Amino acid sequence: MVQPFGMGVALTGCGSATPAQVLSNDNLSQVVETSDEWIAERTGIRQRRLADPATALSQLAVAAAQSAISMAGLQSSDVDLIILATSSPDDLFGTAAKVQAELGATRAAAFDLTAACSGFVFGLVTAAQFIRTGAYQTVLLIGADMLSRWVDWGDRRTCVLFGDGAGAVVLQANEHDRLLGFELRSDGQLNQSLTLAYQPQPQSLTPDVQVTQGTYQPIAMDGREVYRFAVQRVPEVIEKALHRANCSIDQVDWLLLHQANQRILAAIAQRLKVPSEKVISNLADYGNTSAASIPLALDEAVRQGKVRPGDIIAASGFGAGLSWGATIFQWGR
């Protein structure tokens, strides 16, 4: 692909971190009426990692980031920009700057990006633009979520799905552009299909002035609608990204999808005619970790030696918004 901007982009390091606590399906059956068989058959999930009350999102994000920076052969002081893709920050004003401080990345600007389970893909494209325009040389992208904070543990339709975790990648300016193509989409008309909504409570300040004081309600999801959306829209957006990359699906070494549901992964792969052995999945061990799921699965695959330098990866995130997107990239410099 001819590079139309100032510089190319390469993904040079990855890392991940998950909490120590493990909640298996059998354990979860003690909390809500369910079973290992029921969950595994419908989702492919066997267990998930959950943060304890003393663990902050920033801790997982920092641990994943340090691992990615180390793999890239860099120091924290080399990072120019930090993007934290999350929907569950420690502070509603943002957690990226806290991560920057804890990393000691003193030169880096930092901000949060919220696009739910699409956050990592949206963040990858955002990070690339800063490099391509020459604004920054090195960008740290972190996807991290602790949705256990916002799960109704009495609702078996949603509580079986989510886990906590973080994943990170380092993007650097490069002579050859390894981000081959992308496509991003949103459809707010489907917003109510997956929400973590604010619930206002009216409060009167004076007889003539009212405000709201409230909190966020647990995650609510129309599972059937989200399934239909993902199976239809994700193959389309991957095909568009492949077209922009001047690449065919046969040239793709790995299909790396947001780890939401094994049935969704299998249905998308089938529509794209991608054999199951090319589909990266660690859903059984971690559940749906939202913005962390793609970089977490990527890091495991790289460290296991499955993904090698030069491999072409089609990655797609999809979720609340509703939002979805795809990127086609080569791993390594």
C-alpha positions in Angstrom: 0.0 0.0 0.0 1.4 3.4 -0.9 1.9 5.5 2.2 0.1 8.8 1.7 1.2 10.5 4.9 4.6 11.5 6.3 5.6 8.3 8.0 4.8 4.6 8.3 3.6 2.9 11.5 4.8 -0.4 13.1 3.6 -2.3 16.1 6.8 -3.2 17.9 5.8 -4.4 21.3 2.9 -5.9 23.2 2.0 -6.8 26.8 -0.9 -7.8 29.0 -2.0 -8.1 32.6 -4.9 -9.8 34.4 -6.0 -10.0 38.0 -5.0 -13.0 40.1 -8.6 -13.9 41.1 -10.2 -16.6 39.0 -14.0 -17.2 38.9 -14.8 -20.4 37.1 -18.2 -21.3 35.8 -18.7 -23.7 38.6 -17.9 -21.0 41.1 -20.3 -18.6 39.4 -23.1 -21.2 39.7 -22.9 -20.6 43.5 -23.7 -16.9 42.9 -26.5 -17.1 40.3 -28.6 -19.9 38.8 -26.4 -21.3 36.0 -23.9 -24.1 35.2 -20.6 -24.6 33.5 -22.5 -26.5 30.7 -25.0 -23.7 30.2 -22.3 -21.0 30.0 -19.8 -22.9 27.9 -22.4 -24.0 25.4 -23.7 -20.5 24.8 -20.6 -18.4 25.1 -17.5 -20.6 25.1 -16.3 -19.1 28.4 -15.0 -21.4 31.1 -13.6 -18.8 33.6 -12.8 -15.2 34.0 -10.3 -13.0 35.9 -11.8 -10.5 38.4 -10.0 -7.6 40.1 -10.2 -7.6 43.9 -11.3 -4.4 45.7 -7.7 -3.3 46.2 -6.8 -3.4 42.5 -7.2 -0.3 40.4 -7.6 -0.2 36.6 -4.4 1.8 36.5 -2.4 -1.0 38.0 -3.4 -3.5 35.3 -2.8 -0.8 32.6 0.7 0.0 33.9 1.7 -3.7 34.1 0.5 -4.3 30.5 2.3 -1.1 29.3 5.6 -2.0 31.0 5.6 -5.4 29.3 4.9 -3.8 25.9 7.5 -1.1 26.3 10.1 -3.8 27.3 9.3 -5.9 24.3 9.8 -2.9 22.1 13.2 -2.3 23.6 12.3 1.1 24.9 12.1 3.0 28.2 9.0 4.8 29.5 10.7 8.1 28.9 10.8 7.3 25.1 7.0 7.4 24.9 5.5 10.6 23.3 1.8 9.8 23.8 -0.4 7.4 25.8 -3.9 6.5 24.8 -5.9 4.5 27.3 -9.0 2.9 25.7 -11.4 2.1 28.6 -15.0 2.4 29.6 -14.3 1.8 33.3 -11.7 4.3 34.5 -10.7 4.7 38.1 -11.8 8.4 37.8 -14.5 9.6 35.5 -12.3 12.5 34.5 -9.8 10.0 33.1 -7.1 7.5 34.2 -4.5 7.9 31.4 -2.6 10.7 33.2 -2.4 8.5 36.3 -1.0 5.7 34.2 1.5 8.2 32.7 2.7 9.2 36.1 3.0 5.6 37.4 5.0 4.6 34.3 7.3 7.6 34.7 6.6 8.5 31.1 7.4 12.1 31.8 7.5 13.2 28.1 4.2 11.8 27.2 0.8 13.5 26.8 -2.0 11.2 27.9 -5.7 10.9 27.4 -8.6 8.4 27.7 -10.6 7.1 24.7 -14.0 5.6 25.2 -15.5 3.3 22.5 -16.4 0.3 24.7 -15.4 -3.0 23.2 -14.3 -1.3 20.0 -11.9 0.9 22.0 -8.7 -0.8 21.1 -9.4 -0.7 17.3 -10.5 2.9 17.5 -7.4 3.7 19.6 -5.1 1.9 17.1 -6.3 4.0 14.3 -6.1 7.2 16.4 -2.6 6.5 17.5 -1.5 5.8 13.9 -2.6 9.2 12.8 -0.4 11.0 15.3 2.6 9.1 13.9 1.7 9.4 10.2 1.4 13.2 10.5 4.8 13.3 12.2 3.4 14.7 15.4 4.8 11.8 17.5 7.3 9.0 17.0 6.2 6.6 19.7 2.7 6.0 21.0 1.6 3.6 23.8 -1.9 2.3 23.3 -3.5 0.5 26.2 -6.9 -1.3 26.2 -8.0 -1.9 29.8 -11.4 -2.6 31.5 -12.8 -3.7 34.8 -16.4 -4.2 33.9 -16.9 -6.4 37.0 -17.5 -3.0 38.6 -20.6 -2.6 36.6 -22.1 -6.1 36.3 -25.3 -7.1 38.0 -24.2 -10.4 39.5 -27.9 -11.5 39.8 -28.4 -11.2 36.0 -27.1 -14.4 34.4 -27.6 -13.0 30.9 -24.7 -10.6 31.5 -22.7 -11.6 34.6 -21.4 -14.8 32.9 -19.8 -12.8 30.1 -17.4 -10.3 31.6 -13.9 -10.4 33.0 -11.2 -7.8 33.9 -7.8 -7.3 32.2 -5.5 -5.0 30.2 -3.5 -5.2 27.0 -1.1 -2.8 25.4 0.9 -2.2 22.2 3.7 0.2 21.3 3.4 1.9 17.9 6.5 3.5 16.4 7.3 5.6 13.3 8.7 3.2 10.7 10.1 3.4 7.2 7.5 0.8 6.1 3.8 1.2 7.0 2.5 -1.9 8.8 -1.0 -0.5 9.3 -2.3 -1.6 5.9 -5.9 -0.5 6.1 -8.8 0.2 8.4 -12.5 1.0 8.6 -14.5 2.5 11.5 -18.2 2.6 12.0 -20.9 3.7 14.5 -24.7 3.4 14.6 -26.3 5.3 17.5 -29.8 4.1 16.4 -28.8 0.8 18.0 -27.5 2.4 21.2 -30.0 0.8 23.5 -28.9 -2.7 22.6 -25.9 -2.4 25.0 -25.7 0.2 27.7 -24.1 1.2 31.0 -26.4 4.1 31.5 -26.5 7.0 34.0 -29.6 7.0 36.2 -30.4 10.5 37.3 -32.1 11.3 40.6 -33.6 14.8 40.6 -32.4 17.2 43.3 -33.9 20.6 44.0 -31.4 23.3 44.8 -34.0 26.1 45.0 -37.7 26.1 44.1 -36.7 27.2 40.6 -33.5 25.2 40.0 -33.2 21.4 39.7 -30.1 19.2 39.0 -29.5 15.5 39.0 -27.4 13.4 41.4 -27.2 9.8 40.5 -25.0 6.9 39.5 -24.5 4.4 36.7 -26.7 1.4 36.4 -25.3 -2.1 35.7 -24.6 -3.3 32.2 -27.8 -4.1 30.2 -27.7 -6.0 26.9 -30.0 -7.3 24.2 -28.0 -10.4 23.5 -29.9 -11.4 20.4 -29.6 -8.0 18.8 -25.9 -7.7 19.6 -25.3 -11.2 18.1 -27.2 -10.3 14.9 -25.3 -7.0 14.6 -21.9 -8.5 15.1 -22.4 -11.4 12.7 -23.7 -9.1 10.0 -21.6 -6.0 10.4 -18.2 -7.3 11.4 -17.5 -9.4 8.2 -18.6 -6.3 6.1 -16.2 -4.0 7.9 -13.3 -6.4 7.7 -13.9 -6.8 4.0 -13.9 -3.0 3.6 -10.6 -2.7 5.6 -9.1 -5.5 3.4 -10.1 -3.5 0.3 -8.4 -0.4 1.6 -5.3 -2.5 2.3 -5.4 -4.0 -1.2 -5.3 -7.4 0.5 -7.5 -10.5 0.2 -8.7 -12.6 3.1 -6.5 -15.5 1.8 -3.4 -13.3 2.6 -4.5 -12.9 6.2 -2.5 -15.1 8.6 -4.7 -14.5 11.7 -8.3 -13.3 12.4 -8.3 -11.5 15.7 -11.7 -10.5 16.9 -13.0 -8.9 20.1 -13.5 -11.8 22.4 -17.2 -11.5 23.1 -18.7 -14.9 22.4 -17.3 -18.0 20.8 -20.5 -18.4 18.7 -19.9 -14.9 17.3 -16.3 -15.7 16.5 -17.2 -18.9 14.7 -20.0 -17.3 12.7 -17.8 -14.4 11.5 -15.0 -16.7 10.5 -17.5 -18.9 8.6 -18.8 -15.9 6.7 -15.3 -14.8 5.8 -14.3 -18.4 4.9 -11.5 -18.2 7.5 -10.5 -21.7 8.8 -10.8 -22.1 12.6 -7.1 -22.7 13.0 -6.5 -19.1 11.9 -8.8 -17.6 14.5 -7.1 -16.4 17.7 -9.3 -17.1 20.7 -8.6 -17.0 24.5 -12.2 -16.3 25.5 -12.5 -19.6 27.5 -9.9 -18.3 30.0 -10.7 -14.6 30.3 -14.3 -14.0 29.1 -15.1 -10.6 27.6 -12.6 -8.1 28.8 -14.0 -5.3 26.5 -11.2 -2.9 25.2 -8.6 -5.3 26.6 -9.7 -8.4 24.7 -7.9 -7.8 21.4 -4.4 -6.8 22.8 -4.7 -9.4 25.5 -5.3 -12.2 22.9 -2.6 -10.7 20.7 0.0 -10.7 23.5 -0.6 -14.3 24.3 -0.4 -15.3 20.7 2.9 -13.4 20.2 4.5 -14.8 23.3 3.4 -18.4 22.4 5.1 -18.0 19.1 1.9 -18.3 17.0 2.0 -14.7 15.7 5.4 -14.0 14.1 7.0 -10.9 12.6 5.5 -10.2 9.2 2.2 -12.0 9.9 -0.8 -10.2 8.6 -3.6 -9.8 11.1 -7.2 -8.8 10.5 -8.5 -7.4 13.8 -12.0 -6.2 14.6 -13.7 -4.7 17.6 -17.4 -4.3 18.1 -19.7 -3.3 20.9 -21.6 -0.6 22.7 -22.4 2.6 20.8 -23.1 0.6 18.8 -19.6 0.8 17.3 -17.4 -1.4 15.2 -14.3 -1.3 13.2 -11.5 -3.3 11.6 -7.8 -2.9 11.0 -5.4 -4.9 8.8 -1.8 -4.8 10.1 1.5 -6.7 10.0 3.0 -7.6 13.3 6.6 -6.2 13.9 8.8 -3.7 12.2 
